[in-house]
Amino acid sequence: QVQLVESGGGLVQAGESLRLSCAASGSIFSINDMGWYRQAPGKQRDLVAVIRSGTSTNYADSVKGRFTISRDNAKNTVYLQMNSLKPEDTAVYYCAATDGIGLWRYWGQGTQVTVSS
């Protein structure tokens, strides 16, 4: 099994930055892509950013140019650097990873990010 543990959430003002971290443990050899999802109250969970098992990345249009996803394979950790935060970025952020067939199978417990105006 794979365990994902997020950290780094909190309360910030609009325009400030936060960095989320997600440490993977367990059967990490089964992980391919890693990414970050977010879910605001009353809304569906949406993909924010993904980093492939290589180094390619993809971002939701709403965060392009502001968020950066990175991966440190030596530490089994993925990061989400969030700059120029907006109130609409407020959500619970979840770290996730895909299995060998590309399914988003592994999930963290989530970390709250709140951006005040």
N, C-alpha and C positions, 0 to 999 in steps of 0.2 A: 504494500500500500504506500501511498504518497501522502505526506502531510505538508500543508502550506500554511504558514503563519505570517500574517501581515502586521506591520507596525508603521507608525509615522503619521497617522491621522490626527486631526485636531480642529481647533477653531482659529480662523484667521480672518483678516479683513480683505476686502476686495483689492486686488492688485498685488497681494503678497504671494509668497511661494510656500510650497510644502514638498517634501519628498517621502514617498511611500516605499517601503521595502517589503519583500516577500521572500522568506527563507523556506526552501524545500528540503525535506528529509524523507527517509524511507527508501522506497524503490525508485530512486530518481532516474535510473537508467531507462525507465519506461516513459519518461517525459519527453515530448517533442517541443511543441510550441508553448510559450507562456504568454499570459496577457493579463490585462486589467479590465474588469467590468465595473459598472456602477449602477446603482438603483436608487432613484429618488422616491420619496413617499408617493404612493399611488401610481407609480409608473413602472414600466417593465424594466428588466435588467438589460442594459445595453453594453456592447463592446466599446471600450475606450481606446485601447491600444493593444497590439500584439507584436511579439518578437518571435520570429521563426527559429527553428533549431540552428539555423545558420546565423545570419545577422540582419536579415531583412525585417523591416518593420512596416506596420500599417496603423493609421490613426483614424478615429472618427473625425468627420469634417469639423465638428464643433470644438475640437481641441488641437487641431493642426496648427503648428507654429507656437503653441504654448506648452504643450506636454511633450516629454521625451521619455521613451521607454528604453531601458538598457538591461543588460544581463551579464552577471559575473559567474561564469560556469565554475570557476575554482571555488567560489563560495556558495554555489547552488542558490543564488539569490537574484531576483529580478527587482528592478527599481522603476518608479514612475516619478519623474521630476515634473512638478506642476508649477508653472509660472503664470503670472498675470491672472490669478484666480478670479473668478466671477461668482456672484451669488448663485447663478444657475449651475455651477459645478457642485453645489451641495448635494451630497448623496452618501450612501454607504458604498465603499469601494471594495471590490472582491478581487483577489488574486486567483487565477485559474491556470490550469495546464491541460494540454491534450495528451491522450494516450497514443498508442502505436497506430491507431487507425484514424486519428484526427478528431476524435470526439473530445469535447471539453468535459473531461471526466473528474478532474480533481479541483477542489475548491477550498479556499480559505474561509475563515469565519467572518471576514469583513471588518473594515475599519471606517469609522465615521469621519467624513470631511465636511465641515461647515464653514461657509464663506459668508461673512456679514457685509452688508452694504454700507 
